Amino acid sequence: MDITLPILILAIPITMFLVLGIGGVKMSRKLAGVLGILGMGTTATLAYIVAITYFFSGDANFIIDGVRQQYQVFDVTWLAFTQTLVVNLGFLLDPISAMMLVVITTISFMVHLYSWGYMEHEPGFQRYYAFLSLFTFSMLGLVVATNIFQMYIFWELVGVSSYLLIGFFYKLPSAVSASKKAFIVTRFADLGFLIGILILSFYTDTFNFVDMTSNPEGVLASTGGATFMGASVLTWAMVLIFTGGMGKSAMMPLHIWLPDAMEGPTPVSALIHAATMVVAGVYLVARMFPVYCVVDAAMTFICVIGAITAFYAAVVACAQIDIKRILAFSTISQIAFMMVSLGVAYDKPIEGVHYSGLGYMAGMFHLFTHAMFKALLFLGAGALIHAVHSNNYTSMGGLRKYMPITHWTFLIGCLAIAGIPPFAGFFSKDEMLAAMFARHWFWGAWMTMVAGLTAFYMFRMYFLVFWWEENPHYKEHKPHDAPWQMSVPLLFLAAVSAVVGWALPFGELVTWNGEPYHIHIETSVAVTSIIIAVGAIALAAAMYMKKNAFPSKMKNMCPALWTAANRRFYWDEIYMFITHKIIFNIICKSIAWFDRHVIDATMDAFAKVTQKTSYAIRGMQSGEIQAYVAWYIAGAIAIAAITWICLI
Amino acid sequence: MDLSMLWYLVPSVVMFACGIYGFITRKNLIAILISLELMLNSADLNFVVFNRYLFPGSMDGMVFTLFAIAIAAAETAIAIAIIINIYRSIGNTDISEINNMKF
C-alpha cells in the first residue's frame, strides 16, 4: 500500500490541532468549526479507503489463502538509544487496527458535527475543536502502533487530551477536579503498564507487536522460566500491562475516574468516554492476545476483573439520577463485558470443540457495535440536556412528545444495548455469551444476568426520561428537538446501530488469527438472552412507564442498599480514606517532617551561621578610610613578620 | 666619597613612614593627599636606587619612575577634583565626617 494515505490519516488531525490551537484565537467560530469538521471528514474518508482496501482488495500483502495478514505500512527508527534499545514509529494494518480506524473516524466525525450545534454558545469553541483534533490524532496513532512503546506514547497522549477535554469548562471547580482525578488515576495505572512493557521487552528484546504475537511460545521461552513471588515473570508482565488497560478502560478498582469524567462536554463523553478511548484497554488486550493466550493466569485475572466490574457497574447504574452517570456506568459494564469475552477466548480446544478465539471475535464485534450505540446514547443524552438544561432525569419525563427525533433514536440505542434483535447489540452480545458458555457455564450465566440488568437500567432511564409524567417546568420553557447539526449524527448512528449487526459480516473480517469465522446464532443462548432482556424491559416498563409510588416504596424498603448503590458502593470514600487518612497522614506527613527537619534544617543552618558571622563582623566596615588603612598596614606587617620568621 | 645604597634607602623608609603616619592621623583631606604623595615618592626613590646599584646597565627602573611620576600627577588632579566636590557638598574637608560608605 502506498504510504501517502496512512501518513495523511495521522497528519490531518495533528495539523488541524496546530492550526486551530495556534490560529483559533483569530478565527471566527464558524471558520474554526468548518475547518475542524472538514478536516475530520477528510480523515474519515481516507480511513474508510484504507480499511476497505485492507479488507476487500485481496492484495497479497493483506490476505494470503483467505488468511488476513498483519502488514506494516511503514516502520521507521525514531529513537535509537543503544544497539538493542530502539524505538520505532510506524503504521500497522491488521483486522483490528483497520476496524478501529473506521470506528474512531466515524464517531469523531459525528461528534465534530454534533458539537457545532451543541457547543455553539460556549466560550472557547475554537480551543474545543483543537482538542478534539488532538484527541483523534492520538487515538489513531494508538491503534496503528507497530510496537508497544509507540502505543505507550500515544496512550499517554490520549490521556492528556482526555484531561484537557474533561477540564474544558475550567471555571467549574468540579470539572477541574474531575480532570485531575482522571489524569492521576490513569497515570497511576500507566505506571504498571510501563513496568510491564519493560519486563516484557527485557526478556523478548523487542517492542514490536508482530514479532511478539507471531511467536507467543518464543516469548514464553525467552523468559526462561524465571519467576517472581510465585508467579512467572511473563504473568507479571502481562498482568501489569493489563493494569494500564484497567486504568484506561475503567475496570475495578480503577474505575473511579470515569463517572466524574462526565463533567466534560457531552459530545466529548460520547467520543472519548464511551466509544474510543475507554476501549483502549480492550484493544491492548486484543493486540497482545496471542501472548495472553499462553499465560493462563493473566487470562483468568482478566475474566475475574471483568466479571466483577460488569456486575458492579450494572448495579450502580440502576440507582443513579444523573443520566450521564447512568450511561457512564453502563459503559464500564459493557467494556467489562468485552474484557470477559477476551478473557474466555483461548486458542485451545475445550472438551474437544475448537472454539479458537470466538470470544476474541465477539469482543471486537461488541467493541464495534458498542461504540456506535453508546455514542448514539450519549449524543441523545446531550440533546436532552441541551433541551432541559439539567443532567437529572428528575427534571425530565414525558419528553417523547416534545422531542420525537431524540426519542426514537434513543429508543433504538436502548434496544441495541439491551440486546433485542435485529439491533446491533444483540448479535455481538449473543456471540460473547456463546463464547462464555463454551468456556464454562458460570461465566455465561453470570454475564447473562448482567445483560438482564443492562436491559433493566437502560429502560428505567428511557421510561423515566420519555414517559413517567410531564415535568411542570415545560410550561415555562418548552423543550424541542435539537438543531440539524445534532439531529443528523443521531439519525446516522441510529441507522448504523439498527443495521450493522446483521448487515456486516464481522466474523469474516476480524478474527484473532485472520481466518474467517462464520457467525451463526446459537439458538439456546439467543433465546435465553432475548427472554431475559424482554423480561427486564417489561419490568422496567411496569415500574416506570406511568408515574406511580412503587419505585419509591421499593427504595424505602431497603434504603441502605439504595443509598449504597447511589453512592457507588462508597468507592470514592474508600479512595479518599486511603489517600487522605492513610497515605497523606502516615507516609506524606513523615516525609514532610524529614524534609522540613532534616533537609531544610541543614540548609537553614548554613544560612544562619553565615548570617550570624556577618552580623558579628560587619562593624569592621566602618566607612572610615583611615581605619581600613591601619588594618591593612597591620596585616601587611603581620604577613611580612610571619614570612620573615619562617624564612629564618 | 662613594655613598652606599643605605644612604638612599634610609631616607626613603623615613619618608614612607611619615607618609603612613600622616595618612592615618591627619583629618584634612589635603594633608592626607600630601601624605599619599610622600609614600609614592619614597617608592619612586627605591626604584631609582635599586636600578642604579643592582642593575647599572639597564634603564628599567628609571623609566618606571618617570611613568609613576606622570600617573601620580594625573591621580593628584583627580583627587583634588574629588576633594573640591566633597567640599562643595558638605562644606569642609574633614575625613571624620566622610563615613557614609559603610554596612
Interface residues (C-beta under 8 A of the other chain):
Chain A: R618 G619 Q621 S622 G623 E624 I625 Q626 V629 A630 I633
Chain B: I20 F23 I24 T25 I32 I95 S96 I98 N99 N100 M101 K102 F103
